[in-house]
Amino acid sequence: MGRENTAQTNISAYEQALASILALSELMLALAQESAWMSLIEVEDERRVLMGRLTDLAQLAEKDDELRMELIRERLQAILDLNTRIIDLGHHACQGLSQEIRKITGGQNVRQAYLSNTL
């Protein structure tokens, strides 16, 4: 469960960084339209820092995707293993029921033969 939370956190941080970069880019456009070049430079510096962080977050998100896929594979394999065990138990139970039915049927046949001979 810890690995899942880490994957979600890294992807969430990645998505948040992307949203922040987009917002800063929109602000930069507005500043450029107002010819506020000094303010634009300050925002560009902030955006550059986030873009550098985005690369790190992207690498973490990719690793976490692999972890998430491995977790999915592990869970699917566990489900398949459980299904195999369930099927085996089902077959065993069916064999037991078949034996019980044979005993009952055999017992009924013996009873009918006994009753036929005594009447």
HELIX and SHEET records of a PDB file:
HELIX    1   1 GLY A    2  GLN A   33  1                                  32    
HELIX    2   2 TRP A   37  THR A  118  1                                  82    
END                                                                             
